[in-house]
């Protein structure tokens, strides 16, 4: 990377590195390694994931002192979900600065959810190693925690069950069988696939939904199915 590129990235991150080699490593995918012993961001991603978990857990405990452990666990899972991290990485335009091998370049690696999420966590670790926990915490609050928590100022939403869990709990309370999620179709290139999921119950299709991942489509389908069941439970 050139000095200008480093300056651009540091401006985005809001952190000036004393050890820029950690920043370069954080943005290097394993496909870019020039030799088997070359450095990539996998070890930093491992460390960054743990730093993120610690900082986010403390942040939730301070923000929601009334929450019980179960609520904190659910809130943490949503706060540090792959989708939340991916959104933060995209806001920071990490895709422009990833160091990728030719194969990942050809298959749209700069927009892949996993690659961007891993790079974000690796950058968290790079900042932690460069300047300590306070610097990493400040970066996380500004780029991920505060945006993800916007609008969640009470017990609703963040700490509630996800849609699939909510649907399952609703059925279990009534002694009803579980639903079945079926993949209806897949479309689009590998790096931009769209999944269509059908939710079935007792031989009846309750909903059809689409998403950029199976999980996303299933969550959307579960929400629609639960709404249908709640409004027409007398006939189902």
N, C-alpha and C positions, 0 to 999 in steps of 0.2 A: 504494500500500500504506500501511496505517496503521503507526504506531509499534509497536503491539502485534503486528501481523503480522510486521514486521521482527524483533522480539524473539523470536517463536516460531521463525522460520526460523533465526536465528542460533544459538538454543539447539540446534536439530537438527544444525546444521553444526559446532557447537563452535568458531565463529569470530565475533568481533565486528568488523564492517566499519567502516573509516574512511571509505570511499567507497561508500555504500549504493546509489548509482546503478548500479554494476556488478552488484550482486546483483539488482536489479530487472531489469536488462537480461538477465541470465543466465536468468531465469525467464520471459522474454517470447518467445513463439513468433511467427513472422512473420505468422501469421494475425491477431494482435492489433494490428498496427501501425495507427495512426490515420491515417497518410498515407504516400505513397510514400517519403518520406525518413526515416520513423521508424526507431528503433533496435529490433533484435531480437537474438536470441542466436546467430545463425549465425557471426559473426566470433569471438565468444568460444568457441564450440564448436570451431572450427578450432584456436585456440590451446590450448584445454584438452586436445584430443586429443594434441597434441605434448608438452605437459607430462606427461600421463599416461604416454605412451610412454617418456619419459626416466626418470621416477621408477620405473616398473615395471621397466624394464631394469636400472637400478642395483640395485633391491631383489633381483631374481633373481640377479644376479652376486654379491651379498654373501651371499645365503642358500644358494646352490648353487655354491660355488667349483669343484667338480669337474666341472660341466657343460661340454660343448663348445658351440660356436656353434650347431650344429643343434638341440641340446636347448634352448638358451636361446630360440631363435626359436619353437620349438613351445610352450614354456612361456609365452612372452610373448603369443602369439596366443590362448591359452586364458585367460590372466589378464585381458587387456583385451578379451575378446570382447564382443559386443553383449549377450549373455545375462548375463554377469558384471556389466557396467555397469548394465543394466536392474535386476538384483537389488539392487544398491546403491542405486539411485534409489528403488526401492519401499520398501526398509527405511527410507529417510529421508523417506518420504511426500511426495515431490516433487509428485506428482499434485495434491495439495490446493492447491499454491501456484503452479502454472503460470498464466500470463496468456495466455489463448487467445481466438481469435475465435469468433463464434457457430457457424460451420460445424464447427470442431473440437470445440466443446462438445457439439454434437448427435451427433457420431459417436464419442464416447467418447475424445477426445484425452487426457484425464487418465490413461488406462490404456494408451496406445499405447507400445509398446516403443521405437520410434524417437524419439518426442518426449521421453520420460523419459530415455533414454540421452543424447540431445543436451543436454538441460538439465543433466544431471550433469556432462558435460564442460565446459559453459559455466560452471558454478559453480566447477569446478577453476580455470579461467582467471581468474574473478573474484577468487578468493582469492589466486592468484598475483600478479595486478596490485595487489591491495590490500596484501599483506604479504610477498610474495616466495616463493621456492622452498621454503624450510623449512616455511612455513605450509601451502603446497599439498601438500607431501610428507606432513606429519603428517595432514592431512585424508584423503589417499588411503590411507595405511596403515591408518588407523582404520576407514574406511568401505568400502573395497574390497579392498585387498591382503591384509590379515590375514584377513578372512573367507574370501576366495577361496583362500588358501593353507592354511587350516586342514585338517589331515590330510595335506597333501603335504609331508612332512618328508624324503623320500628321492627317488630317481630315478624312482619309479613313478607313473603316473597323469598328472601335470601335463605332463611332457615327452614322453609317449608319443604315438604317432600317433593321430589321431581314428579313429573306427570305419570311416568310408568309406575312408580311406587304408589302414587295417589290412586291410580286406577286399580292396582292390585289390592290395596287396602280396602277400597270401596267394595270390591267384589267379595273379598274374604269376610268382611263384616256381615254380609248377606248370605254367606254360605254358597256363593256362586263359583262356578269354575273359572279358571284363569283364561285370559285371552291368548290368542296366538298371533304372532307378528310374521307376516309373509312378505318376502321381497317380490314386488310386482314386476319391476323392471329396473334396469340400470342403463344410463345413457351418458354420452359425453366422453371426452378423452380421459385417460387414467388420472391426470392431475386435476381434473375438474368434473368428476363424476357427479351425476345426480341420481339419487336413489328414490324409488317410489315404494312405499311400504303400505300394506293393507293390514288392518287390525280386525281379526275375526273372533267371534264369540258365539258358542252354541250353534255353529253352522251358519251364522249370519255375519256378513261383512259390515262392520260398524263405521269404518272410516278409511280414507285413502289420503296419504300425505307424501310430501317430497322433501328432500333435504340433501345437503352436500356430503352427508355421511349417513350410514345406516342408523347410528345412534340419534342423530338429529331428526331424521324422518320418523323414527319410532316414537320419540318424545312428542313430536307434533301430532302423530296419529293417536297416541294415548290421550292427549288433551282433548282432541275432538271426540274420541270414543267416550270419555268420561262425561263430557258435556251432554252427549246424546243419551247416555244411560241415566244421568241425573234428571233429565227433562222428560224421559219416557219410561221410567223404571216400572211403571204399572203395566206396561205391555211387553216387557222383555224378560 
